[in-house]
Amino acid sequence: MREKVVSERRFQGVELVGQIVAHERFLRCEFVGCVADGCSFGGCTFEECSFVGCRVADPRSQNSFLRACDFEGCELVGVDWSLWWPGDRGGSALAGVRSCRLEQNAFDGLNLRGSTFAESSVRKSRFDACDLRDCDLRGCDLYGTGFADCRMQRADLTGARGYRLSLLRNRVQGARFTYPDCLALLEGTGAVVVPGEADAAPADDAPAAGVPSGEKVGRPGAPAAS
């Protein structure tokens, strides 16, 4: 069947539920406020398209892929990205994911180097054997999301929270994290974290800092109480 090419068009408010989309090629199109829920895509490609405020749930792919697509403010549920990656593996399906909500997504064996997920919620998802070097994950809500056998050198997870990420199973040299969430890195190492002296609450009768034990604190120059 001949492929239909759709180029540089804007789609707004389109809703597809349980439908089949076949043999269509979308080039540099813009999708705004659209819904694709439980749809099947056969022989379709989306290249350099942008998705804004869209909802995509449980999409099924047969010989379909995305290339360099951008998502902003979208809800993406139940997406297995390995099924949507370019077949030649030479590029990325994603140009960027910003301020989106992802849940139960799977990233398996994908090259995501330099990608951004900034300020997104990526919950109950997984990254397995991915290249996440130089990735921007700042401020992400990663509750219940696991990372295994990933290359994460120089990735930025400052402000990210809720992730499961062990030093034993990932390469994190040069990556940036924020305390206390970075304690998740010790998972599986057998290390035990105990509060230090600076973290312990002072006793009620402890002297003020800088005041020797036995001396009373008073106004400078004031006579000591008799």
C-alpha distance (Angstrom), angle and dihedral (degrees) to the residues before:
residue distance angle dihedral
M1 . . .
R2 3.78 . .
E3 3.79 116.5 .
K4 3.80 117.8 -117.5
V5 3.81 113.7 -137.4
V6 3.81 119.6 -149.0
S7 3.80 113.8 -174.8
E8 3.81 132.9 -170.3
R9 3.78 96.7 -16.6
R10 3.80 128.8 146.2
F11 3.79 119.1 -132.8
Q12 3.80 116.9 -168.7
G13 3.79 129.0 -177.0
V14 3.81 95.1 -6.3
E15 3.82 111.8 158.4
L16 3.80 123.0 -161.9
V17 3.80 119.9 178.3
G18 3.80 120.1 -178.6
Q19 3.78 92.7 -21.3
I20 3.81 130.8 141.8
V21 3.80 119.1 -123.2
A22 3.80 114.5 -170.8
H23 3.81 140.0 -179.1
E24 3.79 98.5 -3.4
R25 3.79 126.9 137.7
F26 3.81 117.7 -158.7
L27 3.81 115.9 -163.2
R28 3.83 121.3 -169.2
C29 3.81 92.0 -24.9
E30 3.79 125.7 157.5
F31 3.80 122.4 -134.6
V32 3.81 115.7 -166.8
G33 3.81 124.3 -177.0
C34 3.80 92.3 -14.7
V35 3.81 127.7 152.1
A36 3.81 129.4 -147.7
D37 3.79 109.6 175.7
G38 3.81 119.9 176.3
C39 3.79 93.0 -18.9
S40 3.80 127.5 156.3
F41 3.79 121.3 -136.4
G42 3.79 119.5 -162.6
G43 3.79 121.8 -174.0
C44 3.82 92.7 -14.0
T45 3.79 129.0 142.5
F46 3.80 131.5 -166.3
E47 3.80 111.8 -164.9
E48 3.82 124.6 -175.5
C49 3.79 90.6 -18.0
S50 3.80 125.7 152.3
F51 3.79 126.0 -139.2
V52 3.81 118.5 -163.0
G53 3.80 123.6 -177.8
C54 3.81 92.3 -13.7
R55 3.80 130.9 146.6
V56 3.80 120.4 -140.9
A57 3.81 118.2 177.7
D58 3.81 130.4 179.0
P59 3.80 96.8 -19.9
R60 3.81 117.0 -173.6
S61 3.78 119.8 -145.5
Q62 3.79 130.3 -160.1
N63 3.79 112.5 176.9
S64 3.81 89.6 -26.6
F65 3.78 128.2 126.8
L66 3.79 147.1 170.7
R67 3.78 126.2 -132.7
A68 3.83 125.8 -164.7
C69 3.81 94.5 -21.0
D70 3.79 122.9 164.7
F71 3.81 125.8 -141.5
E72 3.80 124.6 -166.2
G73 3.79 127.8 174.6
C74 3.81 91.1 -9.4
E75 3.80 133.1 144.5
L76 3.81 112.0 -133.3
V77 3.80 116.4 -177.4
G78 3.81 129.1 178.6
V79 3.81 96.5 -3.8
D80 3.81 118.3 159.8
W81 3.78 99.0 -158.7
S82 3.79 94.7 -167.9
L83 3.82 87.0 71.0
W84 3.80 91.3 54.5
W85 3.80 99.5 44.6
P86 3.83 119.4 113.8
G87 3.77 108.6 -87.8
D88 3.80 93.3 -129.1
R89 3.83 89.9 54.6
G90 3.78 86.0 -142.6
G91 3.78 94.6 117.3
S92 3.76 141.2 25.7
A93 3.77 129.8 -97.8
L94 3.80 88.4 -144.7
A95 3.78 129.9 63.0
G96 3.79 91.0 175.1
V97 3.80 144.8 -28.1
R98 3.80 112.7 -149.4
S99 3.80 129.7 177.7
C100 3.80 91.2 -16.7
R101 3.80 132.3 143.3
L102 3.80 114.1 -128.2
E103 3.78 122.0 -179.9
Q104 3.81 130.1 178.3
N105 3.79 92.2 -1.9
A106 3.81 122.3 156.6
F107 3.80 125.8 -145.9
D108 3.80 108.6 -177.8
G109 3.81 123.3 175.3
L110 3.80 94.4 -21.3
N111 3.78 132.6 150.6
L112 3.82 104.2 -125.0
R113 3.77 96.5 154.9
G114 3.80 111.6 156.8
S115 3.80 93.8 3.2
T116 3.78 121.5 144.2
F117 3.80 128.4 -134.7
A118 3.81 93.4 163.2
E119 3.81 117.6 170.5
S120 3.81 91.1 -4.6
S121 3.78 129.6 134.1
V122 3.81 110.7 -125.6
R123 3.79 104.3 175.6
K124 3.81 133.1 174.5
S125 3.79 90.4 -0.8
R126 3.79 135.4 124.3
F127 3.78 139.7 -132.4
D128 3.81 110.5 -163.9
A129 3.82 123.7 179.3
C130 3.81 92.0 -17.9
D131 3.79 130.3 152.3
L132 3.80 102.9 -122.8
R133 3.78 97.8 160.6
D134 3.82 113.3 148.8
C135 3.82 90.8 3.9
D136 3.79 120.3 158.6
L137 3.80 109.8 -132.0
R138 3.79 96.6 151.1
G139 3.78 116.0 153.9
C140 3.80 94.0 1.0
D141 3.78 123.1 154.7
L142 3.81 100.5 -134.9
Y143 3.80 98.3 170.3
G144 3.80 109.7 166.0
T145 3.81 93.5 -1.9
G146 3.79 117.1 134.3
F147 3.80 132.5 -155.7
A148 3.81 120.2 -157.7
D149 3.80 131.3 174.0
C150 3.79 91.8 -9.1
R151 3.78 129.8 149.5
M152 3.80 103.9 -129.5
Q153 3.78 104.1 162.0
R154 3.82 111.6 156.0
A155 3.81 92.9 -0.3
D156 3.81 112.8 152.0
L157 3.81 114.8 -131.3
T158 3.80 97.6 157.5
G159 3.78 108.6 148.2
A160 3.81 91.7 9.7
R161 3.78 115.6 132.8
G162 3.78 143.5 -173.2
Y163 3.81 98.5 31.2
R164 3.82 128.9 143.2
L165 3.78 106.6 -140.5
S166 3.80 124.7 149.7
L167 3.79 126.7 -160.2
L168 3.79 87.5 -141.1
R169 3.81 94.8 62.4
N170 3.81 104.7 32.5
R171 3.79 137.8 51.9
V172 3.78 108.4 -125.1
Q173 3.80 105.4 162.6
G174 3.80 109.4 152.0
A175 3.82 93.4 5.0
R176 3.81 118.4 138.7
F177 3.80 124.8 -130.1
T178 3.80 138.4 170.4
Y179 3.83 126.9 -126.3
P180 3.02 130.4 -87.4
D181 3.81 95.2 18.6
C182 3.80 89.9 57.3
L183 3.82 88.1 71.8
A184 3.81 85.8 81.4
L185 3.81 86.0 75.5
L186 3.80 88.7 74.0
E187 3.80 92.9 61.7
G188 3.79 110.5 131.6
T189 3.81 94.9 8.3
G190 3.80 95.4 100.6
A191 3.80 89.6 -127.0
V192 3.81 117.0 146.8
V193 3.81 121.0 -147.2
V194 3.81 116.4 -150.8
P195 3.81 127.4 179.3
G196 3.79 115.1 -97.5
E197 3.79 126.3 -135.4
A198 3.77 91.4 -92.5
D199 3.81 90.2 55.6
A200 3.82 95.7 49.2
A201 3.80 116.4 99.6
P202 3.85 111.8 -113.2
A203 3.79 117.9 -113.8
D204 3.79 117.1 -107.9
D205 3.83 91.7 -111.6
A206 3.82 95.7 43.1
P207 3.82 113.2 126.2
A208 3.78 118.7 -111.9
A209 3.77 117.1 -95.1
G210 3.80 111.9 -79.8
V211 3.83 93.9 16.6
P212 3.83 115.8 113.0
S213 3.76 116.0 -125.3
G214 3.80 112.0 -89.8
E215 3.82 95.6 27.6
K216 3.77 121.7 110.7
V217 3.74 124.6 -130.9
G218 3.76 116.2 -122.4
R219 3.80 144.1 145.5
P220 3.83 111.9 -62.5
G221 3.78 109.4 -96.3
A222 3.80 94.5 11.7
P223 3.83 116.4 130.7
A224 3.74 115.7 -106.0
A225 3.76 115.7 -103.9
S226 3.81 112.9 -99.4
